[in-house]
């Protein structure tokens, strides 16, 4: 009950608290954004590799530098054309396990952003301790930085996806919902819109699935009634957020119970995560949204040894 969360007086007025109606989509074509974070640190230098470079043999440079963990032979790479760009190489090679991604690139449905990170200015091994604002060799800080993409801390405690959502809501007036798959993340933190959902492979956990008494929901609502104008503002805010959260939980639980998709996904954690994303997307009209934003963590990319085996295994799962 809210009064236990504040020190000021709560005065209920005996009326039920108003629950907001479901948002109406704006009518624009629906879109969804899915952010898959390869946690631990994916070996990106073995994902996109110089292949054919007329100015100099950059594959040899890559192979000499990487030694025993270089992808070889060169002919095993999945070549992609970059001759119509300003890249130093006429073509690059994708990791042999990325066959589906290779096809997506050739179809114009995939783009590579190489050498992207959180450095706000160039540094080297002699000056990085003073010149970098991020702790470059700590897993927790780098994962946090990747989710924030704000090395200058211009909008503290927000994430890159949260700021994107804020812009869609405040500038485009879109109805946006945000979803963490499996666990919470900093990437979806923002200023506008509802709080992100956390769902797992089975959907959103139903609140109090097995209540001790049959009318538990009615009791909870009566304990969080609307309050008088001079009642405690903190308790009023708590009750409002609490009941809205219950409403959103019930709406999504009901929507997912009737969601059916025909696409087959893998039975590993990543496949199950994408299956849940597909189910949520299928309920977009019922939820009245224009945009959905999803964050999916994918673990076990931290390879201190067995580097080639680890990358081969993870990329095959990712590509499938």
C-alpha positions in Angstrom: 0.0 0.0 0.0 1.3 3.5 -0.9 1.3 4.9 2.6 4.2 2.7 3.6 6.3 4.3 0.9 5.9 7.9 2.2 5.8 9.8 5.4 2.9 12.1 4.5 -0.9 11.6 4.9 -2.9 9.7 2.3 -6.5 10.7 1.9 -8.5 8.5 -0.5 -11.7 9.9 -2.0 -13.5 6.6 -2.5 -13.3 6.7 -6.3 -11.5 4.3 -8.6 -8.3 5.6 -10.2 -8.5 6.4 -13.9 -6.6 4.0 -16.1 -5.4 5.5 -19.4 -6.9 4.1 -22.6 -4.7 2.3 -25.0 -2.8 4.6 -27.4 -4.0 5.0 -31.0 -1.4 4.5 -33.7 -0.7 7.6 -35.8 -1.3 5.7 -39.0 2.4 5.7 -40.2 3.8 2.4 -41.4 5.0 0.3 -38.4 8.7 -0.2 -37.7 10.7 -2.1 -35.1 14.3 -1.7 -34.0 16.1 -4.7 -32.5 19.5 -4.1 -30.7 21.4 -7.4 -30.1 24.3 -6.9 -27.8 27.1 -9.4 -28.1 28.2 -9.3 -24.4 31.7 -9.9 -23.4 33.3 -8.4 -26.5 32.9 -10.0 -29.9 36.1 -10.3 -32.0 35.0 -7.9 -34.7 38.4 -8.0 -36.4 37.6 -11.6 -37.4 34.0 -10.7 -38.6 34.9 -8.2 -41.3 38.4 -8.6 -42.9 40.3 -6.8 -45.7 40.2 -9.0 -48.8 41.3 -7.4 -52.0 43.2 -4.1 -51.7 45.1 -2.8 -54.7 47.1 -0.2 -52.8 48.7 -2.8 -50.5 48.1 -6.3 -49.3 46.0 -5.5 -46.2 44.9 -9.2 -45.8 48.6 -10.0 -45.3 48.9 -7.2 -42.7 45.8 -8.6 -40.9 47.2 -12.2 -41.1 50.6 -11.2 -39.8 49.2 -9.1 -37.0 46.7 -11.7 -35.8 48.9 -14.7 -36.3 47.3 -18.0 -35.2 43.9 -16.5 -34.6 43.6 -15.0 -38.2 40.9 -16.5 -40.4 42.6 -18.5 -43.1 42.8 -19.4 -45.8 41.7 -16.2 -47.5 39.5 -18.1 -49.9 37.3 -19.2 -47.0 36.1 -15.6 -46.5 32.7 -14.6 -47.9 33.7 -11.8 -50.2 31.6 -8.5 -50.5 32.2 -5.8 -53.0 33.2 -2.3 -51.8 34.5 -1.0 -55.1 31.9 1.7 -55.4 32.8 3.2 -52.0 35.7 5.3 -50.7 37.2 2.3 -48.8 40.9 1.5 -49.2 39.9 -2.1 -50.3 37.9 -3.1 -53.3 36.4 -5.9 -51.4 36.2 -7.2 -47.8 35.7 -10.7 -46.5 33.0 -11.7 -44.0 33.5 -14.6 -41.5 32.7 -18.0 -43.1 30.0 -18.6 -40.6 28.0 -15.5 -41.6 26.5 -16.9 -44.8 23.0 -15.6 -44.1 24.4 -12.1 -43.2 26.5 -12.3 -46.4 23.3 -12.8 -48.4 21.6 -9.9 -46.6 24.5 -7.7 -47.5 24.4 -8.6 -51.1 20.6 -8.0 -51.1 21.1 -4.5 -49.8 19.5 -5.3 -46.4 22.6 -5.2 -44.2 25.2 -2.5 -43.5 28.6 -2.7 -41.8 29.8 0.1 -39.5 33.5 -0.6 -39.0 35.8 0.9 -36.4 32.9 2.2 -34.3 33.4 2.8 -30.6 33.1 5.2 -27.7 36.3 7.1 -28.1 35.6 10.8 -28.3 39.1 11.6 -29.8 42.0 9.5 -31.1 44.3 8.0 -28.4 47.2 5.5 -28.4 48.8 3.3 -25.9 50.9 6.1 -24.6 48.1 8.6 -23.8 44.9 6.6 -23.5 44.8 6.8 -19.7 44.5 10.6 -19.9 42.9 11.0 -23.2 40.0 8.5 -22.9 36.9 9.3 -20.8 35.9 5.6 -20.6 37.6 2.7 -18.8 38.7 1.0 -22.0 39.7 -2.4 -20.6 36.8 -3.1 -18.1 34.0 -5.3 -19.3 31.3 -3.6 -17.1 32.3 0.0 -18.1 32.6 -0.8 -21.9 29.2 -2.6 -21.9 27.7 0.4 -20.2 29.3 2.8 -22.7 28.0 0.7 -25.6 24.5 1.0 -24.3 24.8 4.7 -23.6 26.9 6.0 -26.6 27.4 9.2 -24.7 31.1 9.6 -23.9 30.8 13.3 -23.3 27.9 12.6 -20.8 25.6 15.1 -22.4 22.5 13.3 -21.2 23.5 11.3 -18.1 21.8 8.1 -17.2 20.1 7.7 -20.6 20.8 5.0 -23.2 21.1 5.3 -27.0 17.8 3.5 -27.5 16.1 5.6 -24.8 17.1 8.8 -26.5 15.9 7.5 -29.8 12.6 6.7 -28.3 12.5 10.1 -26.7 12.9 11.7 -30.1 10.2 9.6 -31.7 7.8 10.5 -29.0 8.6 14.2 -28.5 9.4 15.2 -32.1 7.4 12.7 -34.3 4.5 12.2 -31.8 4.8 8.4 -32.3 3.4 5.8 -29.9 6.5 3.9 -28.8 7.0 0.9 -26.5 10.4 -0.5 -25.3 11.2 -4.1 -24.4 14.2 -5.7 -22.6 14.4 -9.4 -23.4 15.6 -11.5 -20.4 16.8 -8.6 -18.3 16.9 -4.9 -17.9 19.4 -2.7 -19.7 20.6 0.9 -19.6 20.2 1.3 -23.4 16.4 1.8 -23.1 16.6 4.4 -20.3 15.0 7.7 -21.4 12.9 10.6 -20.3 9.6 10.1 -22.2 7.1 7.4 -22.6 6.3 4.4 -20.5 9.0 2.4 -18.7 10.5 -0.6 -20.6 9.0 -4.0 -20.2 11.1 -6.9 -19.2 10.0 -10.2 -20.9 11.6 -13.6 -21.2 11.2 -16.5 -23.6 7.8 -17.3 -22.0 6.5 -13.7 -22.2 5.9 -11.2 -19.5 5.5 -12.7 -16.0 1.9 -12.4 -14.8 1.7 -10.5 -11.6 0.4 -12.6 -8.7 -0.6 -15.5 -10.9 -1.8 -17.6 -8.0 -3.4 -15.1 -5.5 -4.2 -16.3 -2.0 -7.8 -15.0 -2.4 -9.9 -14.7 -5.5 -10.6 -11.0 -5.3 -7.0 -10.0 -4.7 -7.0 -7.6 -7.7 -10.1 -5.8 -6.4 -8.4 -5.4 -3.0 -5.2 -4.0 -4.6 -7.3 -1.5 -6.6 -9.2 -0.4 -3.5 -6.0 0.2 -1.7 -4.8 2.4 -4.5 -7.9 4.5 -5.0 -7.9 8.1 -6.3 -6.9 10.6 -3.6 -8.0 14.1 -2.5 -6.3 17.1 -3.9 -4.4 17.7 -0.6 -3.3 14.1 -0.2 0.3 13.0 -0.2 1.8 13.6 -3.7 4.3 10.8 -3.4 1.7 8.1 -2.5 -0.5 9.4 -5.3 2.3 9.0 -7.8 3.2 5.6 -6.5 -0.4 4.3 -6.8 -0.8 5.8 -10.3 2.4 4.1 -11.6 1.5 0.9 -9.8 -2.0 0.5 -11.3 -0.8 1.6 -14.7 1.9 -1.1 -14.6 -0.7 -3.7 -13.6 -2.9 -2.6 -16.6 0.0 -2.8 -19.0 1.0 -6.2 -17.7 -2.6 -7.5 -18.1 -2.9 -6.0 -21.6 0.4 -7.6 -22.9 -0.3 -10.9 -21.2 -3.6 -11.1 -22.9 -2.2 -10.1 -26.3 0.6 -12.6 -26.1 -1.7 -15.4 -25.1 -3.4 -15.0 -28.5 -0.3 -14.4 -30.6 0.6 -17.0 -33.2 3.5 -16.8 -35.6 4.4 -19.2 -38.4 8.2 -18.5 -38.6 10.4 -21.2 -37.1 13.2 -19.9 -34.8 16.2 -21.7 -33.1 15.8 -23.4 -29.8 18.8 -21.6 -28.1 18.4 -18.5 -26.0 18.8 -16.2 -29.0 16.3 -18.0 -31.1 13.8 -18.0 -28.3 14.4 -14.2 -27.8 13.7 -13.5 -31.4 10.6 -15.7 -31.3 9.2 -13.6 -28.4 10.1 -10.4 -30.3 8.1 -11.7 -33.3 5.1 -12.5 -31.1 5.2 -9.0 -29.5 5.5 -7.4 -33.0 2.4 -9.4 -34.1 0.4 -7.7 -31.3 1.2 -4.1 -32.5 -2.3 -3.2 -33.6 -3.8 -4.3 -30.4 -1.3 -2.3 -28.4 -1.7 0.7 -30.7 2.0 1.4 -31.3 3.9 3.0 -34.2 7.3 1.8 -33.1 8.7 -1.0 -30.9 12.3 -1.0 -29.7 13.9 -4.2 -28.4 17.1 -4.9 -26.5 18.5 -8.5 -26.6 21.6 -9.5 -24.7 23.6 -12.4 -26.1 26.3 -13.8 -23.8 29.5 -15.9 -24.0 31.4 -13.6 -26.4 34.3 -13.2 -23.9 36.9 -15.5 -25.3 40.1 -15.5 -23.2 41.1 -18.7 -24.9 39.8 -20.9 -27.8 39.2 -17.6 -29.7 38.5 -19.2 -33.1 36.2 -21.9 -31.7 34.3 -19.4 -29.6 33.7 -17.1 -32.5 32.8 -19.9 -34.9 30.2 -21.3 -32.4 28.6 -17.9 -31.6 28.5 -16.6 -35.1 26.8 -19.8 -36.4 24.1 -19.3 -33.7 23.8 -15.6 -34.5 23.6 -16.2 -38.3 21.0 -18.9 -37.9 
